[in-house]
Amino acid sequence: MSRRRRSFSRRGFTLLETLVALALTGLLMVGLNTFVFSMGELWGRNTDLRLFDQHVRAVTRFLDHELHAAALPPSAVADQAPIAVQEVRTQAGPTETLLTFEMVEGCRLFNWPGQPLPEVVCSLSVREGTGLLMLWHSRLEKDFAEQTPRETLVSPLVTGMSYDYYDTSFKNWKNEPQPRKSSAGEYEAPQRLRLKFTYRGRSQEVLLMLPVVTQGVPPF
């Protein structure tokens, strides 16, 4: 019996070993907590910047999807540019020269006063202090030609919009603050749309390639 007790005591921890183990565990937990709280502080500090980046990507994807949808049937019509520059009379009164396209099935952002209608004509406008607006109304509305289009805010963080044209003679891009006219006096649709997002002193610029209508079935 005494031999078993002696062998059991040899296998156990001494008081000193137990105290050392507790001290090491305590130091490890303190270090781990410090690391976790510091990472949490850094994560929270950059939350606004991450949300800003996510917002930019979301708005860019949305516009890219709608512009490409406008260049495909049934939105695209033969012998007619699906994305064009037109003069649009706004609710504020003055006429703006805006990039215009058509959404056959409308958009989830639109708040219709009545039943949603198809064949929605949309235009993009950026206003100082407001952001990126989508102006829209349906061709099927009785007062389509007389009434100004409704306005929906897409992003309050868009502070600028400009237009890129490719110069085939010099083989370079030229950025224009407003849509330009051809030698015949007609507005030309740009090849790229440039948007500037701004939030708390931080700016980010994105480019959207405007799709070109091709004949035949799209390869997807």
C-alpha positions, 0 to 999 in steps of 0.5 A: 500500500505504501509503495502505491502511495509513493508511486502516485506521489511521484506522478503528481505535480508539486505545488511549485509546478502548479503555481508556475503552470498557472502563472504561464497560463495567466500570461498567455491569456493576458497576451491573447486578450491583448491581441484580440482587443487590439485586432478588434480596435483596428477592425472597428477603426477601419469599418467605415473604409471597408463599408465605403469600398463595399458600397463602391463595388456594389454600385459599380456592379449594379450599373454594369449589369444594367448597362449590359442588359440595355445592350441585349435584346429585347432592350436593344433594338436594331438600328438604334443605339441602346446607350445614347446621350440625350437632352432630358428635362428634369424636375428642377426645371433645366434640361441636362445632357445625360447618358440614357438607356432603357430597362425593359423590366424596370428596376428594383430601386424604382418606387412606382406610384401605381403598378410597375410598368416595363419599357422604362427609359433611364438617365444618369445624372450627378448633382452636387450635394445629392449624388448619383441619380437615376431619372426614369419613366415608362414609355407606356405612361400616358404623360410620357412625353409631357411629364419630367421623369421621376428621380431615384438616388442610387448613391449619395457618395458619387461626386463626379461623372465624366466620359471617356472617348477613344481617339482612333487617330492618336490611339489614346483616351480623352476624358470629357466633363460633358458628352461631346458632339460630333462634327455634325453637331450630334451627341456622341456616346462615350466608350467609358463612363468614369465615376468618382466616389468620395467619403470623408476625404477619401476618393475612389474612381471607377471605370465602366466600359459601355457595352457595344451591340453585336449581331447574333446570340451573345456568347453566354 
